[in-house]
Amino acid sequence: MVVKTVELKHENGLHARAAALFVRCANKHKSEITLTAHGESVNGKSIIGIMSLGVKCNESIEISAQGVDEKEAIDNLSKLVENNFIDV
């Protein structure tokens, strides 16, 4: 399992468009992806789950991946968040 904590810098936080981009990126990987914020964990491949976290700008999220491509998944997802959801 690989885990990384990143801070959201996008002014709208983890809004609908950002959540959709995150899910699209997560679904490119075979690993199980989990997103944790405010002490709650959700499936990183579920847009409803991600949006239910209500993560705002300057809050941290923990991204974890477990599976055959876990390192690549964490690298890609953390870059997406760090680049303010500009698809990389």
N, C-alpha and C positions, 0 to 999 in steps of 0.2 A: 504494500500500500504506500502511495506517495501522497503527501499532504502539503498544501501551501496556503498561507494566509495572504490576502491582497486587500488593499484599500480601494474602495470605489471613489473615483474622482469625478465621475460624470455628474453634472449639476442636477440631473433628474433621477439619480440613483439607479436602481435596477428596475427600470420602467418596462413597459410592454415590448418595445422594439429591442431593447437591450436583452431582455429575457429570451426573446425569440432568437436573437443572434447567438446567445449562450447555448441554447438548446440545439440549434443547428450545428454548432461546433462540437458539442458534446456527443451528438448522435453520429459523428464521423468516426468515433472511437468505439472499440469493442468493450473496453473497461466499464465497470460500474462507476458512475460519477455521483458524488454526494456534495451538496452545498449546505454549509452550516452558517447561520447568523442568529444572533439573539438567543443562543442556546437551543435553537431548533434546527433539525436536519431534514433536508428534502432530497428527492431524486433530482439530480442535475440534468436529467433528460425530460423533465416535466415542466412545461411553461407555467402551469397553474401552481405547482409547488413552489417554483422560484418566485413568482409574483406574490405568493402568500407570505413570503418572508418580510416584505415591505422594507427592503434595504435602501437607505438614503445615502446621499453624498457624504463622503468622509467617514463612512462606517466600514468596518472590516468584514470580509467573508472568508470562510475557510473552504477551500476546494480540495476534495480528496478523490482519488481514483484507485481502483483495484482491478487488475487484470493484465492481459498480455501487452497492452500499449499504454500502461498507466503513466509512465514518465512523459511520453509524447502528449498525452491528453492534458496533463497538468501544465506542461509548457505552453501548449496552444491556448488553453482556457485562461491561464493567468495573463498571457500576452494580450488576449482580447480585452480583458478587464482593464489592464494597465494602459491600453491604447484607447480607452473610452469607447469601447465597442465599435471601433473601426475595424472591420473584418480584415484580418492579416493572413 
